Amino acid sequence: MIGLDDVRKARETLRGRIVRTPLLPSEPLSETIGAEAWLKLESLQKTGSFKVRGALNAILSLPEAERAKGVLTISAGNHAQGVAYAARAVGVPATVVMAKGANPAKVAATNALGAEVVFAPDIAAAFETLERLRRERGLVVVHAFDDDRVIAGQGTVALEILEDVPDLDLLVIPVGGGGLLAGCAVAAKAARPEIRIAGVEPTGADKLRRAREAKRVVRLERMDTIADGLAPPFVGERNLEIALRHEDEHLLVTDDEIRSALRFLMEKCQVLAEPSGAASVAALLAKKLPVKPGSKVAAVVSGGNVDPGQFAALTT
């Protein structure tokens, strides 16, 4: 299992290559939950989400000979953009497998960053396509979440948060494949053992909840949520192990609660988020977890890749 030293090493690897995103106090959220609330705006990160942290750390950590062959991944969009950006920054080719029906804006952004996008009919076929391309082309796979180097890169989010608010009481994190949760939990618990870590996922993509109950990775046959970035069919084995050790609260939010959070962030906080990025705030607004009056709470707004038309459709 990775540790704080791995996250700190990732921080040095990424220094000067990514944005140190702001942690902004939010009076509207503070008033709503009765605690001091901050928003960690990874929506302002390069490529519009936290994903570039893990992708860049993973690619830069590869031996030069492996890296030169090119990198390969599978993604609904944000990790695709992160890998595409990182590969371009390092000067290596990137290939991304996506299921048909992926967010068109994210597909276009991935193409614009120079990656080759290969479509598969559905998620199951996408994983088969990934394996075929790996064998045929000899490419190195950069997993979206079940990779120690990716997890360590994502954990740098927590290092920044605790630099800004060292006595933070509660950190609320959206959960897709679990890389962000795992990295942040490892870093935060090592730096501040008393901090509470809460993971949030949609009711229609509750793969970590089911995995926690089963004590093993559970693959979902169907995902049904507006938060496409939180809807891989399973969580990573590494991430589940870390969640079982370090996640204090696990919360589910509905799509309607996510929509309410999108509106709240835009109207009250002037923050544009995508559905996946708003899940942490949705849990707080819906009072899904106990928050002590006057305590210090940070919610990670993990991404902001949503176009105006999509946002309007989601919030009306």
C-alpha positions in Angstrom: 0.0 0.0 0.0 1.2 3.5 -0.8 2.1 5.9 2.0 2.5 9.6 2.7 6.1 9.5 1.3 4.7 8.3 -2.1 2.3 11.2 -2.1 5.0 13.7 -1.2 7.2 12.3 -3.9 4.4 12.8 -6.4 4.0 16.3 -5.2 7.7 17.0 -6.1 7.2 15.2 -9.5 4.2 17.4 -10.3 5.6 20.7 -9.0 5.5 23.4 -11.6 3.5 21.1 -14.0 0.0 21.4 -12.6 -2.1 24.1 -10.9 -2.1 24.4 -7.2 -5.9 24.8 -7.1 -7.6 27.2 -4.6 -9.3 26.1 -1.4 -12.0 28.8 -1.1 -14.1 29.5 2.0 -17.8 29.2 1.2 -20.1 31.3 3.3 -23.3 29.9 1.7 -22.2 26.3 2.4 -21.0 27.3 5.9 -24.4 28.8 6.7 -26.2 25.8 5.3 -24.3 23.1 7.3 -23.5 25.1 10.4 -19.7 24.6 10.1 -16.7 26.3 8.4 -16.8 25.1 4.9 -14.3 25.2 2.1 -14.4 24.2 -1.6 -11.3 22.6 -3.2 -11.7 23.7 -6.8 -10.2 20.9 -8.9 -12.6 22.2 -11.5 -9.9 24.8 -12.1 -7.1 22.3 -12.6 -5.5 21.7 -16.0 -8.0 19.8 -18.2 -10.8 20.7 -15.8 -10.4 18.0 -13.2 -8.0 16.4 -10.7 -7.3 13.5 -13.1 -4.2 15.1 -14.6 -2.4 14.8 -11.3 -2.4 11.0 -11.3 -2.0 10.7 -15.1 1.1 12.9 -15.1 2.6 11.3 -12.1 2.2 7.9 -13.6 3.6 8.8 -17.0 6.6 10.6 -15.5 7.3 7.6 -13.3 7.6 5.2 -16.2 11.0 4.1 -17.4 11.9 6.1 -20.5 11.9 3.1 -22.7 8.4 2.1 -21.7 7.1 5.7 -21.9 8.5 6.0 -25.5 6.2 3.2 -26.7 3.2 5.3 -25.9 0.5 5.1 -23.3 -3.0 3.6 -23.4 -6.0 4.1 -21.1 -9.8 3.7 -20.9 -12.0 6.5 -19.7 -15.4 8.2 -19.7 -13.6 11.5 -20.3 -11.7 13.2 -17.4 -9.0 10.6 -17.1 -8.8 10.6 -20.9 -8.1 14.3 -21.0 -5.6 13.9 -18.1 -3.7 11.2 -19.9 -3.8 13.1 -23.2 -2.5 16.3 -21.6 0.2 14.5 -19.7 1.3 12.5 -22.7 1.5 15.7 -24.8 3.5 17.4 -22.0 6.0 14.6 -21.9 6.1 14.1 -25.6 4.7 10.6 -26.0 1.7 9.3 -28.0 -1.5 8.5 -26.2 -4.4 6.2 -27.1 -7.7 6.3 -25.3 -10.5 3.8 -25.4 -14.0 5.1 -24.9 -17.5 3.6 -25.0 -19.8 5.0 -27.6 -22.1 7.5 -25.9 -19.3 9.1 -24.0 -19.7 12.8 -23.3 -19.1 14.5 -26.7 -17.4 17.5 -25.1 -14.9 15.3 -23.3 -14.3 13.3 -26.5 -13.6 16.5 -28.4 -11.3 17.8 -25.7 -9.3 14.5 -25.6 -8.9 14.7 -29.4 -7.8 18.3 -29.2 -5.1 17.3 -26.8 -3.6 15.0 -29.4 -4.8 11.6 -28.2 -6.1 8.9 -30.5 -9.7 7.9 -29.4 -10.8 4.4 -30.1 -14.5 3.7 -29.6 -16.1 0.5 -28.3 -19.8 -0.4 -28.3 -20.1 -0.4 -24.5 -18.0 -0.6 -21.3 -17.5 -4.3 -21.4 -16.3 -4.2 -25.0 -14.1 -1.2 -24.1 -12.0 -3.2 -21.6 -11.7 -5.9 -24.3 -10.5 -3.3 -26.8 -8.0 -2.0 -24.2 -6.4 -5.4 -23.8 -6.3 -6.0 -27.5 -4.5 -2.7 -28.2 -2.1 -3.3 -25.4 -1.1 -6.7 -26.9 -1.0 -5.5 -30.5 0.8 -2.2 -30.1 2.9 -2.9 -27.0 1.5 0.2 -25.2 1.8 0.9 -21.5 -1.6 1.1 -19.7 -2.2 4.0 -17.4 -5.1 2.8 -15.3 -7.6 5.4 -14.3 -7.6 4.6 -10.6 -6.1 1.1 -9.7 -2.5 2.2 -9.9 -0.2 3.2 -7.1 1.4 6.1 -9.1 -2.1 7.4 -10.1 -3.3 7.1 -6.5 -0.3 9.0 -5.2 -0.8 11.8 -7.7 -4.4 12.2 -6.7 -3.4 12.3 -3.0 -1.6 15.6 -3.7 -5.0 17.2 -3.5 -5.2 16.4 0.2 -1.6 17.7 0.8 -2.7 21.1 -0.6 -5.9 21.2 1.5 -4.1 20.5 4.7 -1.4 23.1 4.0 -4.2 25.6 3.8 -6.3 24.3 6.7 -4.0 22.2 8.9 -6.7 21.5 11.5 -9.4 20.3 9.1 -12.0 18.0 10.7 -13.8 16.5 7.7 -12.8 15.9 4.1 -15.6 15.0 1.7 -14.5 13.3 -1.6 -16.4 12.1 -4.7 -15.9 8.4 -5.5 -15.6 6.9 -9.0 -13.0 4.2 -9.2 -11.7 5.3 -5.8 -8.3 6.8 -6.8 -9.0 10.3 -5.4 -10.5 8.9 -2.2 -7.6 6.5 -1.7 -4.8 9.0 -2.4 -6.4 11.7 -0.2 -7.2 9.3 2.6 -3.7 8.0 2.8 -2.2 11.4 2.8 -4.7 13.1 5.1 -4.8 10.3 7.7 -1.0 10.1 7.9 -0.7 13.9 8.2 -3.7 14.3 10.6 -4.9 11.0 12.0 -8.0 12.5 13.7 -9.5 13.8 10.4 -12.7 12.2 9.2 -12.8 11.0 5.5 -16.1 10.7 3.8 -16.6 9.2 0.3 -19.6 10.0 -1.8 -21.0 8.1 -4.8 -24.2 8.1 -6.7 -27.0 5.7 -5.8 -27.0 4.5 -9.4 -23.3 3.6 -9.4 -22.7 2.4 -5.8 -19.7 0.1 -6.6 -17.7 1.0 -3.5 -20.7 0.6 -1.2 -21.2 -2.9 -2.5 -17.5 -3.7 -2.4 -17.3 -2.5 1.2 -20.1 -4.8 2.2 -18.7 -7.8 0.3 -15.1 -7.0 1.3 -14.1 -7.6 -2.3 -14.4 -5.8 -5.6 -17.9 -6.1 -7.0 -18.5 -5.4 -10.7 -21.8 -3.5 -11.6 -23.7 -4.8 -14.6 -25.5 -1.4 -15.0 -24.8 2.2 -14.0 -27.6 4.8 -14.0 -26.5 8.3 -13.0 -25.9 11.7 -14.5 -22.4 11.7 -12.8 -20.6 9.9 -15.6 -17.2 10.5 -14.0 -18.3 8.5 -11.0 -19.7 5.5 -12.9 -16.9 3.0 -13.7 -18.3 -0.5 -13.2 -16.0 -1.3 -10.3 -13.5 0.2 -7.8 -9.9 -0.6 -7.8 -8.6 -3.4 -5.5 -5.9 -1.0 -4.1 -8.5 1.6 -3.5 -10.9 -0.7 -1.8 -8.2 -1.9 0.6 -7.4 1.8 1.5 -11.1 2.7 1.8 -11.7 -0.2 4.2 -8.9 1.1 6.4 -9.3 4.8 6.2 -12.8 5.8 5.0 -14.9 6.9 8.1 -18.2 7.6 6.3 -19.6 6.3 3.0 -22.5 8.2 1.5 -24.8 7.9 -1.4 -26.5 10.8 -3.2 -29.3 10.7 -5.7 -29.2 12.4 -9.1 -31.7 15.0 -7.9 -29.4 15.8 -5.0 -26.5 16.2 -7.4 -28.7 18.6 -9.5 -29.5 20.7 -6.4 -25.8 20.9 -5.7 -25.0 22.0 -9.2 -27.5 24.8 -8.9 -26.2 25.7 -5.4 -22.6 25.9 -6.5 -23.5 28.1 -9.5 -26.1 30.4 -7.9 -24.6 30.7 -4.4 -20.9 30.1 -4.9 -20.3 31.1 -8.5 -18.6 27.8 -9.1 -19.3 25.8 -12.3 -19.1 22.0 -11.6 -19.9 18.9 -13.5 -22.2 16.4 -11.9 -19.3 14.2 -10.7 -17.6 17.3 -9.1 -20.8 18.3 -7.2 -21.3 15.0 -5.4 -19.4 16.0 -2.3 -21.4 19.2 -1.9 -24.6 17.3 -2.6 -23.9 15.0 0.4 -23.4 18.1 2.6 -26.5 19.9 1.4 -28.6 16.8 1.9 -27.3 16.4 5.5 -26.1 12.9 4.7 -23.4 12.9 7.4 -23.1 14.5 10.9 -21.2 17.7 11.0 -20.3 19.2 14.3 -21.2 22.9 14.7 -18.2 25.1 14.1 -16.1 22.2 12.7 -13.9 22.7 9.6 -15.1 20.9 6.5 -13.6 20.7 3.0 -15.5 19.4 -0.1 -13.5 18.4 -3.2 -15.2 19.8 -6.3 -13.4 17.3 -8.5 -14.2 18.5 -12.0 -15.9 21.2 -14.0 -16.1 19.7 -17.5 -19.7 20.5 -18.5 -20.8 22.6 -21.4 -23.5 25.3 -21.1 -26.2 23.3 -22.9 -25.5 20.2 -20.8 -25.5 22.3 -17.6 -28.8 23.9 -18.5 -30.4 20.5 -19.2 -29.2 19.1 -15.9 -30.4 22.0 -13.8 -33.8 22.8 -15.2 
